[in-house]
Amino acid sequence: MSTLTPLKIIAFPGAPNLPVYAALEQGLFAALGLDVTLQTTPSSVFQIQALHGGEFDLAFTAFDNVVAYREGQGAAQLEGPCDFRVVMGATQVELSAVVAPDVVAAQDLKGRSLALDAVGTGFAFVLYAMLKQLGLETADYERVAVGATPERWQAVKAGQHAGTITIEPFTSIAQAAGFRVLARSSDHFAACQGGIVAARGAWIASYSSELQAFIRGYLQGLAWTLAPANREAAAALLQARMPEIKPGVVGAVMDSLLSPRSGLTPGAAVLHDGMQTVLDLRSQYGRGGQPLRDVDRYLALADWQAVTAAGA
């Protein structure tokens, strides 16, 4: 009996994890020799520190997190040099500005607090940019670090903050509870790279075969998820893994998730124009002061390219 190679993943809670759930449920990773475990993170700081420290091999995270820590602008101090690299894409991801029911227009947020993962992350930058287009500057509202989307949504639901930034399924859950969507990233940006899969450069160099096996299994799970014939089964699996998704909202969650404009990226490709949007936002709102233009600096796509060239 062959021994499976352990591979540990850390991801944000959310519907974009569905291809991994599908691959786990169908034994696709095990068939490729991997014992994959997926843990969700309470915040981006926890995730990045754990990835950097070697507690996890791969992270489903925001592209901006790779950029921020590579540029020395991360929300937390890391011990030793940081060499995070993007090994494949995951989502374009639709980010929504969800606000309390009494917020009718952006001006109603003046002087109130917004719940964020961290005040200097890419998803927060998307919110700042959308609110700026609606007439608000960052000085007009208070920015509070709360944690990942479930924690932020609960804080807004409890009335502790007037709004936050969400992904599915939490956007649809919030709307079903009577909260408003003030703006959506898909309406404000032509493209925006949301989720990617990242790893440490040294790990990539040492575990190429394991990485390629993971990519192959993920792509199989992704293809199953995106197949129209599997929509009902995919929705049932997502609800089983995320019971907070009620029947009344699962349709909207799946619509967003299955759209390449707002959800999963076919073939797990990276979107160079969407990545440049992320670099532009960090150039505007980050601490660096210099424009960021070199997308390729953050990529290590050789293993993804090898798998896709061979056919997943």
Backbone hydrogen bonds in HBPLUS format (Angstrom, degrees):
<---DONOR---> <-ACCEPTOR-->    atom                        ^
c    i                          cat <-CA-CA->   ^        H-A-AA   ^      H-
h    n   atom  resd res      DA  || num        DHA   H-A  angle D-A-AA Bond
n    s   type  num  typ     dist DA aas  dist angle  dist       angle   num
A0005-THR N   A0033-GLY O   2.89 MM  28  6.17 172.5  1.89 149.5 147.0     1
A0035-ASP N   A0005-THR O   2.82 MM  30  5.54 167.2  1.84 131.4 131.3     2
A0007-LEU N   A0035-ASP O   3.03 MM  28  5.94 152.3  2.11 139.3 133.5     3
A0037-THR N   A0007-LEU O   3.07 MM  30  6.48 155.3  2.13 157.6 161.9     4
A0057-ASP N   A0008-LYS O   2.84 MM  49  5.37 149.5  1.93 136.9 146.4     5
A0058-LEU N   A0008-LYS O   3.21 MM  50  6.60 161.4  2.25 155.3 159.2     6
A0009-ILE N   A0037-THR O   2.86 MM  28  6.06 161.3  1.90 163.5 169.9     7
A0039-GLN N   A0009-ILE O   2.93 MM  30  6.23 158.2  1.98 146.9 153.3     8
A0010-ILE N   A0058-LEU O   3.06 MM  48  6.55 150.1  2.16 148.2 157.0     9
A0060-PHE N   A0010-ILE O   2.99 MM  50  6.37 149.3  2.09 143.4 153.2    10
A0011-ALA N   A0039-GLN O   2.92 MM  28  6.32 153.3  1.99 150.1 158.5    11
A0041-THR N   A0011-ALA O   2.87 MM  30  5.95 140.5  2.03 146.5 154.3    12
A0017-ASN N   A0014-GLY O   3.25 MM   3  6.13 169.4  2.26 124.0 126.8    13
A0015-ALA N   A0168-GLU O   3.09 MM 153  5.78 164.6  2.12 121.1 125.8    14
A0018-LEU N   A0015-ALA O   2.98 MM   3  5.77 160.7  2.02 133.1 134.4    15
A0020-VAL N   A0017-ASN O   3.04 MM   3  5.53 126.2  2.34 113.7 126.9    16
A0021-TYR N   A0017-ASN O   3.08 MM   4  6.42 159.6  2.13 152.9 159.3    17
A0022-ALA N   A0018-LEU O   2.83 MM   4  6.08 157.0  1.88 157.4 163.9    18
A0023-ALA N   A0019-PRO O   2.97 MM   4  6.17 158.9  2.02 142.4 147.7    19
A0024-LEU N   A0020-VAL O   2.89 MM   4  6.11 155.6  1.95 151.8 158.6    20
A0025-GLU N   A0021-TYR O   2.83 MM   4  5.96 165.4  1.85 151.1 155.6    21
A0026-GLN N   A0022-ALA O   3.00 MM   4  6.09 152.1  2.08 148.2 154.7    22
A0028-LEU N   A0023-ALA O   2.87 MM   5  4.94 141.9  2.01 151.4 156.3    23
A0027-GLY N   A0024-LEU O   3.18 MM   3  5.18 159.6  2.22 102.7 108.9    24
A0031-ALA N   A0027-GLY O   3.02 MM   4  6.14 150.6  2.11 143.6 151.2    25
A0032-LEU N   A0029-PHE O   2.90 MM   3  5.11 141.3  2.05 102.8 115.0    26
A0034-LEU N   A0029-PHE O   3.00 MM   5  5.22 165.7  2.02 136.8 134.3    27
A0033-GLY N   A0030-ALA O   2.98 MM   3  5.02 162.5  2.01 109.1 111.4    28
A0148-ALA N   A0042-PRO O   2.78 MM 106  5.30 157.4  1.83 141.8 138.0    29
A0047-GLN N   A0043-SER O   3.15 MM   4  6.33 163.5  2.17 143.4 148.3    30
A0048-ILE N   A0044-SER O   2.90 MM   4  6.05 170.6  1.91 155.8 157.4    31
A0049-GLN N   A0045-VAL O   3.00 MM   4  6.08 167.2  2.02 153.1 157.1    32
A0050-ALA N   A0046-PHE O   2.96 MM   4  6.04 158.1  2.01 149.6 155.8    33
A0051-LEU N   A0047-GLN O   2.90 MM   4  6.12 155.8  1.96 150.1 157.1    34
A0052-HIS N   A0048-ILE O   2.88 MM   4  5.97 169.3  1.89 152.2 155.7    35
A0053-GLY N   A0049-GLN O   2.94 MM   4  5.99 147.6  2.05 139.0 148.0    36
A0055-GLU N   A0050-ALA O   2.95 MM   5  5.23 142.6  2.09 164.1 162.8    37
A0054-GLY N   A0051-LEU O   3.12 MM   3  5.28 161.4  2.15 106.7 112.4    38
A0059-ALA N   A0198-ALA O   2.96 MM 139  5.22 152.6  2.04 147.0 152.6    39
A0198-ALA N   A0059-ALA O   2.85 MM 139  5.22 161.1  1.88 148.2 153.9    40
A0061-THR N   A0196-ILE O   3.00 MM 135  5.69 146.3  2.11 151.3 160.6    41
A0196-ILE N   A0061-THR O   2.83 MM 135  5.69 157.5  1.88 166.9 174.6    42
A0065-ASN N   A0062-ALA O   2.98 MM   3  5.46 139.9  2.14 109.4 119.9    43
A0063-PHE N   A0194-GLY O   3.05 MM 131  6.14 153.7  2.12 161.5 166.7    44
A0066-VAL N   A0063-PHE O   3.03 MM   3  5.48 125.5  2.34 110.0 122.5    45
A0067-VAL N   A0063-PHE O   3.25 MM   4  6.65 162.2  2.29 151.9 156.5    46
A0068-ALA N   A0064-ASP O   2.72 MM   4  5.86 171.3  1.73 157.8 160.4    47
A0069-TYR N   A0065-ASN O   3.16 MM   4  6.21 173.9  2.16 147.8 149.1    48
A0070-ARG N   A0066-VAL O   3.03 MM   4  6.05 152.3  2.10 145.7 154.1    49
A0071-GLU N   A0067-VAL O   2.92 MM   4  6.01 142.4  2.06 148.9 158.8    50
A0073-GLN N   A0068-ALA O   2.69 MM   5  4.77 161.3  1.72 159.8 153.4    51
A0072-GLY N   A0069-TYR O   3.35 MM   3  4.98 164.0  2.37  95.4  99.5    52
A0201-GLY N   A0083-ASP O   2.88 MM 118  5.44 140.2  2.04 137.4 149.4    53
A0085-ARG N   A0199-ALA O   2.87 MM 114  5.60 153.1  1.94 159.8 168.8    54
A0199-ALA N   A0085-ARG O   3.03 MM 114  5.60 148.7  2.13 149.7 159.4    55
A0086-VAL N   A0298-TYR O   2.87 MM 212  6.18 163.3  1.90 154.0 159.5    56
A0300-ALA N   A0086-VAL O   2.83 MM 214  5.67 156.3  1.89 160.8 153.3    57
A0087-VAL N   A0197-VAL O   2.82 MM 110  5.76 163.9  1.85 157.5 163.2    58
A0197-VAL N   A0088-MET O   3.00 MM 109  5.49 162.5  2.03 158.3 155.1    59
A0089-GLY N   A0268-ALA O   2.78 MM 179  4.55 145.1  1.90 147.1 137.0    60
A0090-ALA N   A0195-GLY O   3.15 MM 105  5.17 125.1  2.47 145.0 130.0    61
A0265-THR N   A0090-ALA O   2.92 MM 175  5.59 166.3  1.94 137.8 136.6    62
A0091-THR N   A0195-GLY O   3.10 MM 104  4.79 168.5  2.11 121.3 122.7    63
A0194-GLY N   A0091-THR O   3.16 MM 103  5.61 140.9  2.32 132.8 140.8    64
A0195-GLY N   A0091-THR O   3.17 MM 104  4.79 125.2  2.49 110.7 125.0    65
A0092-GLN N   A0263-GLY O   2.91 MM 171  5.51 156.8  1.97 164.1 162.4    66
A0094-GLU N   A0262-SER O   2.88 MM 168  4.51 115.6  2.30 144.7 126.5    67
A0185-SER N   A0095-LEU O   2.78 MM  90  5.23 157.9  1.83 156.8 163.8    68
A0096-SER N   A0166-THR O   2.97 MM  70  5.23 159.8  2.01 143.9 150.5    69
A0166-THR N   A0096-SER O   2.89 MM  70  5.23 154.3  1.95 142.5 151.0    70
A0097-ALA N   A0183-ALA O   2.84 MM  86  5.24 166.9  1.86 154.7 159.0    71
A0182-LEU N   A0097-ALA O   2.73 MM  85  5.37 159.0  1.77 175.0 169.9    72
A0098-VAL N   A0164-THR O   2.95 MM  66  5.46 140.0  2.12 142.9 153.2    73
A0164-THR N   A0098-VAL O   2.86 MM  66  5.46 146.4  1.97 152.2 162.7    74
A0099-VAL N   A0180-ARG O   2.85 MM  81  5.29 159.8  1.89 147.6 154.5    75
A0180-ARG N   A0099-VAL O   3.03 MM  81  5.29 147.9  2.14 150.3 154.2    76
A0100-ALA N   A0162-ALA O   2.89 MM  62  5.36 150.1  1.98 152.6 150.7    77
A0103-VAL N   A0100-ALA O   2.96 MM   3  5.54 166.1  1.98 123.3 127.8    78
A0108-ASP N   A0105-ALA O   2.94 MM   3  5.61 153.9  2.00 118.5 126.2    79
A0109-LEU N   A0106-ALA O   2.91 MM   3  5.63 167.2  1.93 124.3 128.2    80
A0110-LYS N   A0107-GLN O   3.24 MM   3  5.65 167.8  2.26 112.0 115.8    81
A0112-ARG N   A0109-LEU O   3.01 MM   3  5.38 159.7  2.05 138.8 137.2    82
A0111-GLY N   A0140-ASP O   2.73 MM  29  5.94 166.5  1.75 162.1 166.4    83
A0142-GLU N   A0112-ARG O   2.83 MM  30  5.94 163.3  1.86 142.1 147.3    84
A0162-ALA N   A0113-SER O   2.81 MM  49  5.79 151.3  1.89 159.4 165.6    85
A0114-LEU N   A0142-GLU O   2.78 MM  28  6.11 151.9  1.86 159.4 165.2    86
A0144-VAL N   A0114-LEU O   2.98 MM  30  6.05 165.2  2.00 179.7 174.9    87
A0115-ALA N   A0163-GLY O   2.87 MM  48  6.27 159.5  1.91 165.4 161.8    88
A0116-LEU N   A0144-VAL O   2.75 MM  28  5.77 157.9  1.79 167.6 164.3    89
A0146-VAL N   A0116-LEU O   2.53 MM  30  5.54 172.4  1.54 173.9 171.1    90
A0147-GLY N   A0116-LEU O   3.26 MM  31  6.47 157.1  2.31 125.1 131.9    91
A0124-ALA N   A0121-THR O   3.10 MM   3  5.33 118.4  2.50 101.0 115.7    92
A0125-PHE N   A0121-THR O   2.97 MM   4  6.34 148.4  2.07 146.8 156.9    93
A0126-VAL N   A0122-GLY O   2.99 MM   4  6.33 147.1  2.10 145.2 153.4    94
A0127-LEU N   A0123-PHE O   3.21 MM   4  6.55 155.7  2.27 143.1 148.6    95
A0128-TYR N   A0124-ALA O   2.90 MM   4  6.27 160.2  1.94 153.1 158.6    96
A0129-ALA N   A0125-PHE O   2.90 MM   4  6.10 161.7  1.93 150.7 155.4    97
A0130-MET N   A0126-VAL O   2.95 MM   4  6.19 159.5  1.99 150.9 156.3    98
A0131-LEU N   A0127-LEU O   2.94 MM   4  6.12 165.7  1.96 156.1 159.8    99
A0132-LYS N   A0128-TYR O   2.87 MM   4  6.04 145.9  1.98 143.9 154.0   100
A0133-GLN N   A0129-ALA O   3.07 MM   4  6.35 154.2  2.14 144.9 150.8   101
A0134-LEU N   A0130-MET O   3.17 MM   4  6.48 127.1  2.47 133.2 147.3   102
A0134-LEU N   A0131-LEU O   3.01 MM   3  4.85 131.6  2.25  90.2 104.4   103
A0136-LEU N   A0131-LEU O   2.85 MM   5  5.29 168.8  1.86 141.5 139.0   104
A0135-GLY N   A0132-LYS O   2.92 MM   3  4.99 162.4  1.95 106.8 111.0   105
A0140-ASP N   A0137-GLU O   2.91 MM   3  5.45 161.7  1.95 118.1 124.2   106
A0151-GLU N   A0148-ALA O   3.06 MM   3  5.62 117.4  2.47 115.6 129.5   107
A0152-ARG N   A0148-ALA O   3.02 MM   4  6.25 160.9  2.05 155.2 161.1   108
A0153-TRP N   A0149-THR O   2.85 MM   4  5.93 168.9  1.86 161.3 163.5   109
A0154-GLN N   A0150-PRO O   3.03 MM   4  6.17 162.1  2.07 145.6 150.5   110
A0155-ALA N   A0151-GLU O   3.03 MM   4  6.20 150.6  2.12 142.9 150.8   111
A0156-VAL N   A0152-ARG O   3.02 MM   4  6.33 155.1  2.08 151.0 157.2   112
A0157-LYS N   A0153-TRP O   2.79 MM   4  5.96 163.1  1.82 154.0 159.7   113
A0158-ALA N   A0154-GLN O   2.91 MM   4  6.00 146.6  2.02 140.6 148.6   114
A0160-GLN N   A0155-ALA O   2.94 MM   5  5.34 142.3  2.08 174.5 166.7   115
A0159-GLY N   A0156-VAL O   2.98 MM   3  5.09 156.3  2.04 104.8 112.3   116
A0170-PHE N   A0167-ILE O   2.92 MM   3  5.84 113.8  2.37 133.5 138.7   117
A0171-THR N   A0167-ILE O   3.21 MM   4  5.79 137.0  2.40 117.0 126.4   118
A0173-ILE N   A0169-PRO O   2.97 MM   4  6.19 157.2  2.02 153.3 160.8   119
A0174-ALA N   A0170-PHE O   2.91 MM   4  5.93 157.0  1.97 139.8 145.6   120
A0175-GLN N   A0171-THR O   3.01 MM   4  6.31 160.2  2.05 149.9 155.2   121
A0176-ALA N   A0172-SER O   2.97 MM   4  6.13 157.5  2.02 146.2 152.1   122
A0177-ALA N   A0173-ILE O   3.15 MM   4  6.38 130.0  2.41 136.2 148.9   123
A0177-ALA N   A0174-ALA O   3.03 MM   3  5.07 133.2  2.26  96.2 109.6   124
A0179-PHE N   A0174-ALA O   3.01 MM   5  5.34 160.1  2.05 149.4 143.0   125
A0178-GLY N   A0175-GLN O   3.01 MM   3  5.17 162.8  2.04 109.2 112.8   126
A0187-ASP N   A0184-ARG O   3.01 MM   3  5.51 152.5  2.08 111.5 119.9   127
A0188-HIS N   A0185-SER O   2.98 MM   3  5.05 145.0  2.11 102.4 113.2   128
A0189-PHE N   A0185-SER O   2.93 MM   4  5.89 147.7  2.03 165.5 168.1   129
A0193-GLN N   A0274-GLY O   3.02 MM  81  4.38 172.7  2.02  92.1  91.7   130
A0203-TRP N   A0200-ARG O   3.09 MM   3  5.27 118.0  2.49 100.8 115.7   131
A0204-ILE N   A0200-ARG O   3.02 MM   4  6.34 161.7  2.05 159.2 164.4   132
A0205-ALA N   A0201-GLY O   3.11 MM   4  6.36 159.7  2.16 148.7 153.6   133
A0206-SER N   A0202-ALA O   3.15 MM   4  6.32 142.0  2.30 140.1 149.7   134
A0206-SER N   A0203-TRP O   3.14 MM   3  5.15 124.7  2.46  95.4 109.5   135
A0207-TYR N   A0203-TRP O   2.88 MM   4  5.85 140.6  2.03 154.8 164.0   136
A0211-LEU N   A0207-TYR O   2.90 MM   4  6.10 159.5  1.94 155.1 161.7   137
A0212-GLN N   A0208-SER O   2.87 MM   4  6.07 161.9  1.90 152.3 157.0   138
A0213-ALA N   A0209-SER O   3.00 MM   4  6.18 151.0  2.09 140.7 148.7   139
A0214-PHE N   A0210-GLU O   2.95 MM   4  6.22 155.6  2.01 146.9 153.3   140
A0215-ILE N   A0211-LEU O   2.89 MM   4  6.16 167.1  1.90 156.0 159.2   141
A0216-ARG N   A0212-GLN O   2.93 MM   4  6.08 159.4  1.97 145.7 151.4   142
A0217-GLY N   A0213-ALA O   3.01 MM   4  6.25 162.3  2.04 149.0 153.4   143
A0218-TYR N   A0214-PHE O   2.79 MM   4  6.02 162.5  1.82 158.4 163.8   144
A0219-LEU N   A0215-ILE O   2.87 MM   4  6.03 164.4  1.89 152.5 156.5   145
A0220-GLN N   A0216-ARG O   3.09 MM   4  6.33 148.3  2.20 143.1 151.4   146
A0221-GLY N   A0217-GLY O   2.97 MM   4  6.26 157.6  2.02 147.7 153.9   147
A0222-LEU N   A0218-TYR O   2.70 MM   4  5.97 149.5  1.79 151.8 161.9   148
A0223-ALA N   A0219-LEU O   2.89 MM   4  6.02 159.6  1.93 142.8 147.8   149
A0224-TRP N   A0220-GLN O   3.07 MM   4  6.29 157.6  2.13 145.2 151.0   150
A0225-THR N   A0221-GLY O   3.01 MM   4  6.17 156.1  2.06 141.0 147.8   151
A0226-LEU N   A0222-LEU O   2.92 MM   4  6.14 155.4  1.98 154.6 160.6   152
A0227-ALA N   A0223-ALA O   3.13 MM   4  6.14 126.3  2.43 138.9 150.8   153
A0227-ALA N   A0224-TRP O   3.35 MM   3  5.33 143.7  2.49  96.6 106.5   154
A0230-ASN N   A0227-ALA O   2.88 MM   3  5.53 156.4  1.94 122.7 130.0   155
A0231-ARG N   A0228-PRO O   3.23 MM   3  5.41 169.6  2.24 113.4 114.7   156
A0234-ALA N   A0230-ASN O   2.73 MM   4  5.83 158.8  1.77 162.9 170.1   157
A0235-ALA N   A0231-ARG O   2.86 MM   4  6.05 157.6  1.91 152.3 157.8   158
A0236-ALA N   A0232-GLU O   3.03 MM   4  6.25 155.2  2.09 144.9 151.5   159
A0237-LEU N   A0233-ALA O   2.96 MM   4  6.20 154.2  2.03 145.6 152.5   160
A0238-LEU N   A0234-ALA O   2.95 MM   4  6.19 159.6  1.99 148.6 154.1   161
A0239-GLN N   A0235-ALA O   3.00 MM   4  6.23 159.1  2.04 148.2 153.5   162
A0240-ALA N   A0236-ALA O   2.94 MM   4  6.15 148.2  2.04 142.5 151.6   163
A0241-ARG N   A0237-LEU O   2.98 MM   4  6.25 149.8  2.07 148.8 156.3   164
A0242-MET N   A0238-LEU O   2.75 MM   4  5.84 140.5  1.90 144.9 157.2   165
A0245-ILE N   A0242-MET O   2.98 MM   3  6.00 171.8  1.99 133.8 135.9   166
A0249-VAL N   A0246-LYS O   3.02 MM   3  5.74 159.6  2.06 123.6 129.2   167
A0250-VAL N   A0246-LYS O   3.21 MM   4  6.26 135.4  2.42 153.5 165.4   168
A0253-VAL N   A0249-VAL O   3.09 MM   4  6.36 159.7  2.14 156.2 162.6   169
A0254-MET N   A0250-VAL O   2.94 MM   4  6.10 163.7  1.96 151.2 154.7   170
A0255-ASP N   A0251-GLY O   2.97 MM   4  6.18 153.8  2.04 144.8 152.4   171
A0256-SER N   A0252-ALA O   3.14 MM   4  6.33 162.9  2.17 148.4 151.3   172
A0257-LEU N   A0253-VAL O   2.93 MM   4  6.10 161.7  1.96 150.3 156.3   173
A0258-LEU N   A0254-MET O   2.90 MM   4  5.86 158.8  1.94 151.4 155.1   174
A0259-SER N   A0256-SER O   3.38 MM   3  5.38 152.4  2.46  98.5 106.3   175
A0264-LEU N   A0257-LEU O   2.93 MM   7  5.83 159.1  1.97 152.6 151.8   176
A0262-SER N   A0259-SER O   3.05 MM   3  5.45 145.7  2.17 109.8 118.8   177
A0263-GLY N   A0259-SER O   2.64 MM   4  5.29 132.0  1.86 162.7 175.2   178
A0268-ALA N   A0265-THR O   2.93 MM   3  5.20 152.1  2.01 140.5 138.1   179
A0275-MET N   A0271-LEU O   2.75 MM   4  6.03 147.0  1.86 154.6 165.5   180
A0276-GLN N   A0272-HIS O   2.93 MM   4  6.18 148.4  2.03 143.0 151.2   181
A0277-THR N   A0273-ASP O   3.13 MM   4  6.44 143.9  2.27 138.7 147.6   182
A0278-VAL N   A0274-GLY O   3.30 MM   4  6.65 150.6  2.40 138.1 144.6   183
A0279-LEU N   A0275-MET O   2.98 MM   4  6.36 155.7  2.04 149.0 155.7   184
A0280-ASP N   A0276-GLN O   2.83 MM   4  6.04 154.4  1.89 148.6 155.7   185
A0281-LEU N   A0277-THR O   2.97 MM   4  6.25 155.3  2.04 148.1 154.3   186
A0282-ARG N   A0278-VAL O   3.01 MM   4  6.29 158.8  2.06 149.8 155.4   187
A0283-SER N   A0279-LEU O   2.85 MM   4  6.03 152.1  1.92 145.9 154.4   188
A0284-GLN N   A0280-ASP O   3.02 MM   4  6.26 140.8  2.17 140.1 150.1   189
A0285-TYR N   A0281-LEU O   2.82 MM   4  6.01 165.7  1.84 155.5 159.2   190
A0286-GLY N   A0282-ARG O   2.69 MM   4  4.65 145.4  1.80 129.5 136.2   191
A0297-ARG N   A0294-ASP O   3.28 MM   3  5.66 149.4  2.38 107.2 115.3   192
A0298-TYR N   A0295-VAL O   3.10 MM   3  6.04 167.1  2.12 129.1 131.6   193
A0299-LEU N   A0296-ASP O   3.17 MM   3  5.20 170.1  2.18 111.2 114.3   194
A0305-GLN N   A0301-LEU O   2.82 MM   4  5.97 162.9  1.84 162.2 167.8   195
A0306-ALA N   A0302-ALA O   2.91 MM   4  6.09 148.4  2.01 141.0 149.6   196
A0307-VAL N   A0303-ASP O   3.02 MM   4  6.27 157.7  2.07 148.5 153.6   197
A0308-THR N   A0304-TRP O   2.94 MM   4  6.13 170.3  1.95 155.0 157.8   198
A0309-ALA N   A0305-GLN O   2.89 MM   4  5.88 151.0  1.97 141.7 150.1   199
A0310-ALA N   A0306-ALA O   3.15 MM   4  6.25 145.4  2.27 136.7 145.0   200
A0311-GLY N   A0307-VAL O   2.94 MM   4  6.06 126.6  2.23 139.7 154.7   201
